[in-house]
Amino acid sequence: MLIAVIDGMGGGLGVQLVTQLSAQLGQKADIIALGTNALATNNMVRAGAMRGATGENAVIVSIRKVDIVVGPIGIIIPNSLMGEITPKIAEAVASADAHKVLIPVNQQHFDIVGLEARPLVVSIKEAVTKVNELVQGKSW
């Protein structure tokens, strides 16, 4: 199974996801890092991603080949992550056949209501658990 972790800016959220997914899944899945910039990609690869690619075209091409996509909810919202998510990236991710596991992270230009406020680390843990269930075939 191929899992893509998508992140931008410094890649901090992506690093945490890659680290925890690698620890939980081991050899059960390959994790690739798709960054909107080189810093995010490099940090996710250093955290244990099998390989990484950077930029709009890399995300658009790579997203077609993965089974699961994990990242902040902003990866499906144009112009989020301080403008790093282009409309083409958002459309490619949202339209991909891959199962999406999205972490609710409020940004300056939108708010997600109806969710209880909780530490990001809790949401990351839940996302990793969900991906593990998907890989194990417990839900889809």
N, C-alpha and C positions, 0 to 999 in steps of 0.2 A: 504494500500500500504506500502511496506517495502523499505526503502531507506538505503543504506550503504554509509557511508562517510569513505573513506580510506585515511590514511595519515601515515607518518613516522616522523623520527627525533623528534622534540618536539611537533608535532601535531598542530602547530600554524595555518596553513591553515585550517585544519580540525576543529579546535575550532571555527574559524570564520564561516565556513559553517554550523556546527551544531547549533550555536547560531542563525544565520539568518534563517535557515530552520525551526527551532523550532518556532521562532517568527511568521513566515509567514504561516506555515502549521498547527500549533496547533495539534488538534486531527485527522487531515485528513490523517496523515501518521505516521508510526513508524520509528524512525531513530536509526540505530545501528552504533557503531563506530568500525571500523576494523583498528587496528594499527599494524605497523610492529614492534613496541616495546611497552613496558608497559607504558612509559611516554606519548607517543602519545595517546594511548588508554585511559589512565586515564584522561588526559586533555580533551579529547573529551567527555567522560562520565560526567565529572564535568560541561562541557558546556551545557549539557542537553540531550545527547544521551540516549536512553532507556536502552541500555546495550552495552557492549563492549567485544571484543575478540582480542587476541594478537597473532601474529606470522603467519608464512607461512601456516601451516595447518588450522588454524582458518580462514584465509582469503579464502583459497581454498574451504573449506567446506561451509562457510557462504555465499559466493558469489553465490552459486547455488540457494539460496532461496530468493534473493532480486529482486525487480522490477526495481530499479534505482540505479546506482552506481555514486557517485560524488567524485572527487578528482583531484589532479594535473595530468597532462598528463603523468608524469613519472610512474604512476601506471600500464601503459601498456608497459613500456620500461624496459627490463631486466637491472639490475645493476644500475638503477637510484636511486635517493634519497640517494646518497653517498653509494650505494651498498645495501641498505635496501630492495629494490624491487628485489627479486630473480627471476630467469627465470620462475620458477613455478608459482609465484604470478602473474607476467606479463601475462603469458599465460592464467591462470585461469580467470583473469579480462577481458582480450581482448576477450576470447572465451565465456564468460558468455552470456546468453540470455538477461540479464538485459540491459536496455537502459543506455548508458554511457554519463555522462555530465563531460567533462574533461576541466580543466583550464590550459591554456598554460603558463607554467613556464619554462624558460630556465634553464639549468643545466650546470655544468662544461663540460660534455662530449657531449652535443648536443645543437643546437640552432634551434629555430622555426622561420623560415623566412616567410615573406608574411603577417605578422600581425603587426598592428600598435602598437608601444610601448605605454603602458598605465599603470596606477597604478594597483597593484594587487587587491586592494579593488574594483575597477570597474569590473574586471573580476569575482570576487566572487559574486558581486551583480547580474551580468548577469547570472551566473550559478544558483543562487538561483531563479531568475525569470524563467529560463528555467525549473527547477525542478517543480516549482509551476504550470507552464503551463501543464507539463506532468501529474501531480497529478490531475489537474482540467479537464484533458481530452482534452485540447485545441490543443495539438500536440503530435505526437508519431512517 
